[in-house]
């Protein structure tokens, strides 16, 4: 994602995909339930693609 792409407004579909990725991270034991809950709340509040990317940045790319 280029810097300009990160400024693009996130769609509902983008938010839902991020939540699915977070669910995979939770299932694999990479996130605690508390971390998952916090990140899901942040995903639904995110306005840009950069904000969504930040929520999954520390998860393996295979989950992306």
C-alpha atoms as one frame of an Amber mdcrd trajectory, in Angstrom:
protein
   0.000   0.000   0.000   1.451   3.345  -0.989   1.196   6.324   1.396  -1.590
   7.784  -0.706  -3.544   4.517  -0.612  -3.575   4.666   3.167  -5.538   7.900
   3.020  -8.359   6.239   1.091 -11.593   5.960   3.020 -12.367   2.444   4.237
 -15.541   0.731   3.089 -17.774  -1.527   5.150 -16.358  -4.459   3.154 -12.802
  -3.375   4.083 -13.773  -3.285   7.755 -15.425  -6.718   7.566 -12.348  -8.225
   5.888 -10.132  -6.813   8.628 -12.390  -8.360  11.275 -12.144 -11.731   9.481
  -8.353 -11.447   9.554  -8.466 -10.633  13.252 -10.699 -13.656  13.839  -8.100
 -15.865  12.148  -5.440 -14.336  14.399  -7.555 -15.094  17.464  -8.209 -18.659
  16.305  -4.489 -19.243  15.806  -3.684 -17.920  19.278  -1.878 -14.829  18.006
  -4.280 -12.455  19.775  -5.866 -12.615  23.191  -9.619 -12.192  23.479  -9.020
  -8.742  24.959  -6.753  -7.709  22.061  -9.248  -9.090  19.566 -12.133  -7.150
  21.134 -10.143  -3.902  21.154  -9.070  -4.311  17.550 -12.552  -5.222  16.332
 -13.933  -2.064  17.939 -11.160  -0.061  16.292 -11.829  -1.730  12.922 -15.474
  -0.711  12.966 -14.467   2.842  13.935 -11.708   3.098  11.297 -12.098   5.725
   8.620  -9.108   4.945   6.385  -7.340   1.916   4.965  -4.213   2.930   6.896
  -6.099   2.617  10.179  -7.244  -0.880   9.215  -3.772  -1.928   8.126  -2.347
  -0.835  11.462  -4.707  -3.255  13.251  -3.290  -6.297  11.437   0.276  -5.147
  10.794   1.743  -7.427  13.484  -0.068 -10.524  12.185   1.500 -12.835   9.572
   0.766 -11.793   6.005  -0.775 -15.222   5.399  -3.757 -13.954   7.441  -4.097
 -10.900   5.228
